[in-house]
Amino acid sequence: MGHLEDMRELAPGLHVADQEVKFLGIEMGTRMTILNLDGQLLVHSPIDVDPSSVAHLGEPRWVIAPNKLHHLFVAPWVEAGLEGWAAPGLPEKRADVDFHGVFDADGKSPFGPDVDVLPMRCMPAVNEVVLFHRPSRTLILSDLLFNFPPTAPWATRAFMRLFGAHPGCRASHLERLTMKRDIARAELGRILEWDFERVILAHGDILESGGPHALRAAYHWLDLS
């Protein structure tokens, strides 16, 4: 477990921290998002750091494992006393973690009025849970979008280009080939009804503006209205 060094404040009550992570030997990086909700912290997609390292921001209260892939470092946070919330299907995969709850299909948020939640059903293999932080107009994703810059390692860029997720802000071939499209249109349409501008994603650069346009462009093949 590492020490938290790279933390950035993007807006009041909104912090992120990045960490190097390899997938199939390729550097992909990953990102943790922390929301301060009236002094209590919501940790989204935790990285491999000591949970106490965020306590200076507020009282750590909740931790989210937002899909079936972004769960590797959630156990220490639950063991530290945070309420663990899981994407549907993840508790069966991580029987070693005592999750407090699983996000319901109705998308009711357990975090209060400042955070909207959408558990996506269009990709059962991933079951990504999307968040919207109202005060900062920020959409928080994991693997719904990728945005690797030209400065990313060449192997990363080549790998992501092979999978259709580079250059620029894109979805991958996995989404194009496996999404249940009618459900995806409805769910992405619901996301686009949120008043967001910034997009935080797990892999690649954060989009500080133009979030709705980027999401529509990445999923142009769904003909979103």
Number of C-alpha atoms within 10 A of each C-alpha: 10 10 11 17 11 9 16 12 12 15 12 10 18 20 18 18 17 20 18 11 15 11 9 6 9 16 18 23 15 20 23 20 24 23 25 18 20 11 13 16 23 23 26 24 25 27 26 18 17 16 22 13 13 17 11 8 16 16 17 25 20 22 25 27 28 28 25 21 16 23 20 14 16 26 19 17 25 21 14 13 13 23 19 22 23 29 25 24 16 22 18 9 10 16 9 9 19 14 22 13 15 17 21 14 12 9 15 14 15 13 15 10 11 14 19 19 21 21 23 23 18 21 16 15 13 20 20 26 25 21 22 22 22 15 15 18 17 25 25 23 23 24 19 20 23 27 21 23 14 11 8 15 14 12 13 20 21 16 16 22 17 12 13 17 22 21 15 16 20 23 23 21 15 12 18 14 9 12 18 14 16 10 14 19 18 14 16 19 14 11 20 18 9 16 16 21 17 21 22 24 22 24 21 20 17 20 17 12 14 12 21 19 11 18 20 18 16 19 20 13 10 16 9 15 9
